[in-house]
């Protein structure tokens, strides 16, 4: 018995060492894989920007002190245009930069926290103008942002339900974003979306001269006679103090007239000629992942809008596709982001809009929301089988979209940035997509992310 006991102990010891060896090798494998990811990540611009911002975020208040000092001492002469608002900031920043002839690099889609300090520190002393977008996710941060940026011009795009769960109400949202307007000196200028009542409210909060833009006759810059040039973009007349110009753009949707109006207004304020502004705006491509038109194959197009999925942006995307020509329209939709109220009525109302515009809909989300959506689509005349559900898997979505690629089809892909529904579209146009992460809160552009082709 003692011999068997020794054998048992020996086998147990060998098993333990074997497990330790396997565990050790597993850790080495994981470490090598992590190092490989890091090395590949640092090859891409967006990952290098992520590293810089992460380092700045861990330095506490130091980046803010440096950025504030840099702004006051080395670049006080630089005229900074600050773009704020719930929606349309990135496109408005791009249009303003184009109108001013600014060829500086994009802001990497980070517009809050340490990224603000980093954006200020990136401004070179020999520049005359700079355009920044500033976002918030909670109360009490816009004031410090404004003290660091010290804007000469502020542009407010809109006030909506984004970050409503953190801010509480539209009243709080507009008061918080108005801090940037309050920071503009009397020698500067404020441009407001005059068709948004919550934005127009900010005209009482500024000591600087104010100009408004929009379709209403009360605006200083008034748009009229808007025409949709099928899939080629929009055109409209813009009047200001008796002067009228024709604005042409490749952007899709009536709402895209607002960033174009803001860009023209800011450009004229800085003395840029109307001809130069109009030429630059006419050649500007759509912002990536924001109603971006992609031709998958001849006669078949995808409208990719996978950056935000708040209720307002979903309704705007549906309304945009309503006016686009197509024999068959299909929508790939994620869940509503931060729904402003009970989800049942919201999804039923969206279902009615979907049923009026689309022939087929695929919801990338929960089955509970699918049933709510079907109530509305059925009321609008769509059959139950025309609305289905899929999990967030790029290959599954790509296969589902591929089945809908019939001549004359138009497919709207609408979802949150964390869902990255654009991966399915990238797969369709020839990218080797192996990433299957269902929720990714960091990478904003899949095309510059190494995980896209390295798996999850």
N, C-alpha and C positions, 0 to 999 in steps of 0.2 A: 504493500500500500504506500509505503514511503517513496518507492521508486516512481509510482504513478503520480504521487504528489509533486515530486521534483520535475517530472515531465510536464505536468500541468502548469507549474510555475514558470518553467522555461518557455512553453508555448505562449503563456500570457505576456512574458517579458518581450518575446519576439513580436507579438501582435502590437504591443504598446510602441515598440521602436518603429515598427512598420507604419503605424498611424502617425507617429511624430514625423517620420520621413515624408509621408504623403502630405501632411499639413505644411511642412516646411517647403516642399516643392510647390504646393499650391500657392503659398504666400509669395514665393519667388515669381511664379507665373503671373500672379495678379500685379505685383510690383512692376514687372517688365511691361505688362500691358498698359498700366497706368502711365509709366514713363513714355511709352510709345505715343499714347494719346496726347500727353503734354507737349512732347516734341513736335508732333504734327500740328497741334493746336497753335503753337507759337509761330507757325509758318503763315498763318492767315491773318489779315489785318484786323478782323473783328475780334479774334482771340487775343491778339496783342493789346488791343484797346481794352479788352476785358481785364487783362492782367494789370495794366496801368491803373485802371479805375479801382480794381480790387486793392492794389497797394495804397492808393490814395485814401480809400475808405477806411483802411486800417491805421491810418496816421492821425485819426481824430480830427481836431480842429485845425491842425497845421496847414493842410491844403487850402482851407478857406482863408486863413490869415495871409498865406502866400498869394492867393488869387486876388484878394482885396488889395493888398499892397501893390501887386503887379498892375492892377487896374488903375490905381490912383497915382502911381509914380512913373511907370514906364509907358502905359498906353492911355493916358487921360485924353489924348487927342483923337483916339479912334472912336468913331460914331458907331455905337452898338444898337442894332435893331433886335428887340426881344419879342418873340412870338409866343403868346400864351393862349390857352383855351382848352376846352374839352376834346374837340375834334378838329382835324385839319391842320394841326401845327406843322407836321413834317412837310406836307405838300406846300403849305404857305411859306415855310422857310425856303424851300427849294425855288419856288416861283419868285420870291423877293430877291434871292441870291442871283437868279438868272436875270432879272430886270436890272440889277445893279452891275451885272457883268462880273460877279464874284466867282472865281474859279477855285476857291478853297475847298478842301475835302469835306465830305458830309460829316454829320455829328455822331455817326455810328449808332443812331437810334437811341442813345441813352440821353435823357434830358432831365434828370433829377439827381439829387444827392451829390456824391463826389464828382459825378460827370459834369456838373455845372462849373465847379472849380477848375476841372481839367479843360473844359471848353474855353474858359477865360484865359487860362495859361497858354493855350495853343495859339492865341491871337498874336501875330507878329507886330512889333512896334512900328514897322514901316507901312503897315496897312492903314487905309483911310476909313474903311467900313468893315463891319462884321455883322453877321446875322446868326442869332442863336434862338433855339426853341427851348422853352422852360416848362417843365411839367411838374405836377405835384401828386402825391398819393395820400396825404394827410394834412390836417390843419396845422398852421403855425410855421410852415416852411418857406412860403413864398416871400415873406419879409426878409429873412436872411439872404435868400437868393437875390432879391432885388438890390440889397445893400452891396453885394459882391459884384453883380453885373453892372449896376449904375447905368441903366439904359438911356439913350438919347431919344429913341423912338420905341413905342410899344404898339403892338398889333394884337388885337383880341379877336379870335376867330369865332368862338361859340361857347355856350355853357350847356352842358348836358349831364346825363346820368353816370358818366364814367367816374369811378371811385366814390360813388354815392354811399356805399356801405361804410367807408372811412370818414367821409366828410359830413354825412347825415342829411343834407338837403341842398337844393339848388341855391338857396340864399347864402348858405355857408360857402359853397363853391365859388359863387361870384364874388363874395367879399374877400375870400382868400386870393383869388386871381387878380383882384383889383389892386392888390399891394404892388404889383409891377407897374400898373398905371400910375399909382400915386408916386412912384419913384422917379418918373420922368420929370426933368426940370422944366421951368417955364419957357426956356429957350428951345425945348424939344417939340415933339409932335406925337399925338396919340391917334391911332386909326382903329375905329370900332366897326364891327358888323352891325349896321343899323337896322337889320331885319330881325335881330335877336333881342328881345326886350331885356333879358338879363344882362346882355352885353351893353346895350344902350344905357342901362342904369349907371354904368361906370362913368358916364360923362360928368357926373356930379362929384367924382372923386379925384379929378385931375386939375392941376394948376397949369398944365400945358394946353396949347390950342388943340382942338379935337376936330377930326374929319371922319365922316362915316361913309360906308360903302354898302351897296345892296341893290335890290330891285325896287324898293319903295321910292316914291317920288321925294320923300323927305331927306334922302341921302345926298351927300355932297358928290359922291361918285355913284351915278345911277346906271344900272345895266338895263337894257331893253332889247326887244326883238331877238331873243335867243333862238338859235336854230341848232338842231342836232344833225350833224352830217353823217348819219348812219353810224358806221364803225370808225369813222375818221376823226371824231371829236366834236367840239362845239364851237359856235360862233355867236357873238353878240355885239351890240353897240354899247359904248360906254361914254356917257356925257359928264362933263365937269366944267362948270362956269362957261357955258356956251360952246365949249369945244367937244366935238364928237369924233370918236375913233372906232374902228372895227377890230375887235379882238378875236383872234383865231387860236385854237389850241387842240392838241391831240388828246386832251383829257376827256373822259366819258362822264356824262351826267350834269344836270343843271346846277347841282350844288358846287361843282368845280369852278363855277364862275366866281365864287367868293375869293379863293386864293389868288385868282388872276386879277381881280379888281384890287385886292390889297397890294399885290406886287406893282401894279401900274401906279397906284397912289403913292407908294413909298418911293418908287423910282422917280416920279415927277417931283416929289418933295426934295430929293437930292439932286435935282437938275439934270437927270438923264433924259435924252430926247425921246419923244414918243415913238419915233421910227425904230430906234434901237431897242426899246422895251418890247415893242410888238414883235420884232423879228426874233428876239431871244425867247419870248413866250411861245411863239408859234412852233419852234423846233424842240421845245422841252418835252421829253418823254414822260409818261405816267410814272408816278412813284411806285417803287417795287411793292408788290403785295397789297396795293390799294387801287382797286378797280383797274388792274393792269390787264390789258388785252393781249392774249397770246394765241397765235395761230398754231394749233396742234397739227393740222394737216389742211390741205387745200379745201376751203369752204367750211371748215369746222374751227370754231373759236372757243377759248376759255377766258372768262373774266375772273381773274384771281384777286380776291379781297380777303386775305387771311391774316390781317394784322389785328383787328378788333372785332368784337361781336356784341357790342352793346345794342340795345333795341333800336336806337336811332340809326346806327350804321347799317343794320340789317334792313330796316325799312327803306333807307336811302338806296342801298344796293338793289333791292327788288324794284324800286321805282325806276332806277337807271336802266335795268334790263328790260323793263316794260316797254321802253321806247326804242329798243334796239331791234333791228330786223333779223328774223330767224324763222325757219320753218318749224323748228322744235326747240323748246327751251327746257333745260334741266337744272335743278339746284342741288348742290351738295352743301349742307348747312350743319354747323356745330351748334352746341347749346347756347342759349342767350347768356351773355356775360353780365353779371350783376343786374338781374331783372328788377326794374323799379316798381315792385308790387307783386301781387299774387301771380304765380307762373301759369295757372290754368287759363285765365282770360288772355294773358299775353300770347301764349302759344296758339290758342284758338283764333285770335285775331290775325296772327301771322299766317295761320293755315288758310284763312280766307284770302289773304293777299297772295300767297303762293298759288292757290287754286286758280286765281284770276290771271296769273302771268305764266305759270310753268305747266308743262305737260307731265313732269315727273319730278319727284323730290326724294333725296336720300338724307336722312338725319344721322349725323355722327354724334350720338349721345345716348341718353337713357331711354328705355322703353316707355317709361311713364310720360315723358315729354312727347314721345311718338304718338301715343294715344290722344294726347291733348291736341297735337297738331292735326291729326286725322279728323278730328271733329270739325275743324275749320275747313280743311281741304275738301271734305265730303260735302259740306254745305255749299262750297264754291263749285261743285260739280265734278271733282276728281274722284276716280274710283279708289277703293281702299288699297288695292294692290299697287297703285301708282306712288304711294308713299311708304318707304321702307326704312329700316334701321341697319347701320353697320358700325362695328367697333372701329376705333381709330387705328387702323393698320394701313400704311401707305400702299402695300401691294393689293390688299382687298379693294381699297378705294380706287386705285388705278385700274383694276380689272372692271369695277363697276362703271367707271367713267368710260373705259374703252368700249363697253357694250353700247354706250349711248352716242358714240362718235359716228353719227350718220350724216350724210351730206346736208348742209344747211342748219346743223345743230349749233346751239349756243349754250354753254354750260357755265353757270355761276358757282364758284367755290368760295364759300363764306364761312369763316370760323375765327376763333381766338388765336392769338399769337402762340399761346402755350400748346395748342393742338397741332400746329404746323401742318395744316392740310395741304400746303403747297408742295409737300414731298410727293404726293400722288401726281400732281401736275408735272413736276420735274421728272418723275419716272416715265410719264407719257411722252415727253419730248426728248428722251434719250439718255437721261442721267441714270447712273447705276446707283440706285437707292437701296441701302440695306438697313438703315436706321429704322427701328420700330418703337422708339420711345413714345409712349402715349401722352405724357405730360412733361413738357420741358419749359421751365420758367425763365431760361436765360438766353439761349441762342435765338437771335431775332431773324437772321438771314441764313436759311439752310444751305444756300449755295456757297457760303464761305465757311461752313462748319465741317470739320473733318469727320465728325461722327456720321455724316450723311452716307458716306461710302465705306465706313469702317465698322458698321453695325452698332448695336446698342449694348 
